[in-house]
Amino acid sequence: MKYMVLIANSEEGWTGLSETEQRELYGRISSWWDEQAKAGRIVGGHQLQGPETATTIRRDMAGTATVTDGPFLEAKEVVGGYALIDVADLDEAIALVSQWPAPDILEIRPIIDRM
């Protein structure tokens, strides 16, 4: 079963960490990601640019689209990336995502396959 894992953190992110600590954390994330990808559990994903680069399009019921700069939600957390995973079930997804090596917030959602 495929799931999307949203990877979020506070807007401040890892600002309390030194450059050395950040590099170490990125290294651990990279190693974890590579290991899961080689095992076929991660099938896609990317890190995202900051929320200040977002463009939001809101469509109303009449079909009118309004385009604004910035993230779509007023929130303390921002999505910084995502992973597409392919595992047997939610229990395996939880076990996999629980091993994420960084102090982030991770949300798991099943993918609706319409193909």
KALIN-V951656 format. One record per residue. N is the residue number from 1. OMEGA is omega in degrees with one decimal (999 if undefined). Layout:
# KALIN-V951656
n	omega
N	OMEGA
N	OMEGA
This chain:
# KALIN-V951656
n	omega
1	-179.0
2	178.5
3	168.3
4	176.3
5	176.2
6	-176.6
7	-174.8
8	176.4
9	176.0
10	178.9
11	179.1
12	177.4
13	-176.8
14	-174.2
15	178.8
16	-178.7
17	175.7
18	177.1
19	179.3
20	178.7
21	178.6
22	177.9
23	179.0
24	179.7
25	176.1
26	177.3
27	178.3
28	177.7
29	-179.4
30	178.9
31	179.0
32	-178.7
33	-179.6
34	179.8
35	-178.9
36	178.6
37	179.0
38	178.7
39	178.3
40	-179.5
41	173.2
42	-177.1
43	177.6
44	177.7
45	179.7
46	167.1
47	-179.1
48	172.4
49	-174.4
50	-177.4
51	178.7
52	178.7
53	-174.6
54	169.3
55	-177.4
56	175.8
57	177.3
58	178.1
59	176.9
60	-176.6
61	178.6
62	179.9
63	178.4
64	179.5
65	175.4
66	-178.0
67	177.0
68	174.2
69	174.1
70	-177.6
71	-174.8
72	-178.1
73	169.0
74	-175.2
75	177.5
76	178.2
77	176.8
78	177.0
79	-179.0
80	179.7
81	179.2
82	174.2
83	170.1
84	-177.7
85	179.2
86	-176.8
87	-175.0
88	-174.3
89	-178.3
90	178.8
91	178.5
92	177.1
93	179.4
94	179.3
95	-179.9
96	-175.3
97	177.5
98	178.7
99	-179.7
100	-170.5
101	-177.8
102	-179.8
103	-177.6
104	174.2
105	-176.9
106	179.6
107	-179.2
108	176.8
109	176.3
110	175.9
111	173.3
112	-178.4
113	-179.1
114	-179.2
115	999
